[in-house]
Amino acid sequence: MNRCDWCGDNELYVKYHDEEWGVPVHDDRKHFEFLVLESAQAGLNWLTILKKRENYRRAYDGFDYIKIAQYDENKIEELMQDKGIIRNRLKINASVNNARCFIDIQKEFGSFDNYIWSFTGNKPLVNHWQDISQVPASSVLSDQVSKDLKKRGFKFLGTIIVYSHLQATGVINDHITTCFRHDECCNIEG
């Protein structure tokens, strides 16, 4: 069975690749989870974050953005002491800020899902890369979304992090064409 080269034979990467990456997401809590994890990943590798994912789920109240939006300085200090997550104050503060901005988008668009998928006309963008070296780190779309998110007050969501989000949530299908998940993800109803 052929997979995208980036997942190698690491068990966590393989599970994430085979079950989640590129599958169209339409659940706001799942979108928020990826936004938190991807911004935490900035400057680190994704495997580090996957290993800490359950710790994040525990520390961040199951990625309940309504609760997170209400976090105060005491809660932020508690998170700063949590060895199970990345203890970077800027990233933690950004996650609280972004929860508030996320709720604002929901109020305006009905859901974050409506907002993010509106950039592609509610259809996944399917790329047909032959090799992992062809997959970009960002795109015109991720530039556009990142710029709009920043305008709306989001932090730690530059174009590369946004591109990762679009890939992870299936807005963009970047599985290489020889990967068994490329066509599967094309046929998943969102």
C-alpha positions in Angstrom: 0.0 0.0 0.0 1.5 3.3 -1.1 1.3 6.3 1.3 2.6 9.9 1.2 6.3 9.7 1.9 6.2 12.2 4.9 4.6 9.7 7.2 7.3 7.1 6.8 6.8 4.1 9.1 6.1 6.0 12.4 3.0 4.6 13.9 1.5 7.9 15.0 2.1 9.5 11.6 0.7 6.4 9.7 -2.5 6.5 11.9 -2.9 10.2 11.4 -2.2 10.0 7.7 -4.5 7.0 7.1 -7.4 8.2 9.2 -7.5 12.0 9.4 -5.2 14.0 7.1 -7.1 15.3 4.1 -10.5 14.1 5.3 -13.0 16.9 4.8 -13.9 18.3 8.3 -17.2 20.1 8.9 -17.2 20.1 12.7 -16.3 23.4 14.4 -14.7 21.8 17.4 -12.4 19.7 15.2 -11.5 22.8 13.2 -10.6 24.6 16.4 -8.6 21.6 17.6 -6.4 21.7 14.5 -6.0 25.5 14.8 -4.7 25.1 18.3 -2.4 22.2 17.5 -1.1 23.7 14.3 -0.3 27.0 15.9 1.4 25.1 18.8 3.5 23.3 16.2 5.1 26.5 14.8 8.8 25.9 14.9 8.5 22.3 15.9 7.7 19.1 14.1 4.2 17.7 13.8 5.2 14.4 15.5 6.0 16.4 18.7 2.4 17.7 18.6 0.8 14.3 17.8 2.6 12.8 20.8 1.1 15.6 23.0 -2.4 15.7 21.4 -4.2 13.9 24.2 -2.5 16.2 26.7 -3.7 19.1 24.8 -7.2 17.6 24.7 -7.1 17.3 28.5 -5.5 20.7 29.2 -7.8 22.5 26.8 -11.1 21.1 28.0 -11.6 18.9 25.0 -10.9 21.9 22.7 -14.2 23.5 23.9 -13.6 27.0 22.4 -16.4 28.5 24.4 -14.6 27.5 27.7 -11.2 28.4 26.2 -12.4 31.9 25.3 -13.1 32.5 29.0 -9.7 31.4 30.2 -8.2 34.0 32.6 -4.6 34.6 33.7 -4.9 31.9 36.4 -5.8 29.3 33.8 -3.0 30.5 31.5 -0.5 30.1 34.4 -1.9 26.6 35.0 -1.3 25.8 31.3 2.3 27.3 31.5 3.0 24.7 34.2 1.6 21.7 32.3 4.5 19.6 31.1 2.2 17.7 28.7 1.9 20.6 26.3 4.1 23.2 24.6 4.6 25.7 27.4 5.0 28.8 25.2 3.2 31.8 26.6 2.7 33.4 23.2 1.2 30.2 21.8 -1.1 29.7 24.8 -2.2 33.3 24.8 -2.9 33.0 21.1 -5.1 30.0 21.6 -7.3 31.9 24.1 -7.4 34.9 21.8 -8.2 32.7 18.8 -11.1 31.0 20.7 -12.7 34.5 21.0 -12.1 35.3 17.4 -13.4 31.9 16.4 -16.7 32.6 18.2 -16.9 36.0 16.4 -16.6 34.2 13.0 -19.3 31.7 14.1 -21.6 34.7 14.9 -20.9 36.2 11.5 -21.0 33.1 9.3 -23.1 30.7 11.3 -20.1 28.4 11.8 -16.4 28.5 11.3 -16.9 25.6 8.9 -19.1 27.9 6.7 -16.3 30.5 6.8 -13.4 28.3 6.0 -15.1 26.3 3.2 -16.4 29.5 1.6 -12.9 30.2 0.3 -13.1 27.1 -2.0 -16.8 27.3 -2.9 -17.5 24.5 -0.4 -15.5 22.0 -2.4 -12.1 20.5 -1.6 -9.3 21.6 -3.8 -7.7 18.4 -5.1 -4.1 18.6 -6.2 -2.4 16.0 -8.3 1.2 15.9 -7.0 3.3 13.1 -8.2 5.9 13.5 -5.5 6.0 15.0 -2.0 8.6 17.5 -3.1 6.0 19.2 -5.3 3.7 19.9 -2.3 4.0 23.5 -1.3 4.3 24.9 2.2 1.8 27.7 1.4 -0.3 28.9 -1.5 -2.3 31.9 -2.7 -5.3 30.5 -0.9 -3.4 30.1 2.4 -2.1 33.7 2.0 -5.6 34.9 1.5 -7.1 33.0 4.5 -4.2 33.9 6.8 -4.5 37.6 5.9 -8.3 37.5 6.5 -7.8 35.6 9.9 -5.2 38.2 11.0 -7.6 41.0 10.0 -10.2 39.3 12.3 -7.7 39.3 15.2 -6.3 35.8 15.1 -2.7 35.2 16.1 0.0 32.6 15.3 -1.8 31.7 12.1 0.5 32.7 9.3 0.2 31.3 5.7 2.2 28.1 6.4 0.2 27.2 9.5 -3.1 28.0 7.6 -1.9 25.8 4.7 -1.4 23.0 7.2 -4.9 23.5 8.5 -6.4 23.4 5.0 -4.5 20.2 4.3 -5.4 18.5 7.6 -9.1 19.4 7.3 -9.5 18.3 3.7 -10.1 21.8 2.3 -7.0 20.9 0.2 -6.3 17.3 -0.8 -2.5 17.1 -1.0 -2.1 13.3 -0.9 0.2 12.4 -3.7 -1.6 10.6 -6.6 0.1 7.3 -5.9 -1.1 7.4 -2.2 -4.1 5.1 -1.5 -5.7 8.0 0.4 -5.7 10.5 -2.6 -8.7 9.0 -4.3 -10.4 7.9 -1.0 -10.3 11.5 0.3 -11.8 12.7 -3.0 -14.8 10.4 -2.5 -15.5 11.2 1.1 -18.7 13.2 1.5 -18.2 16.2 3.7 
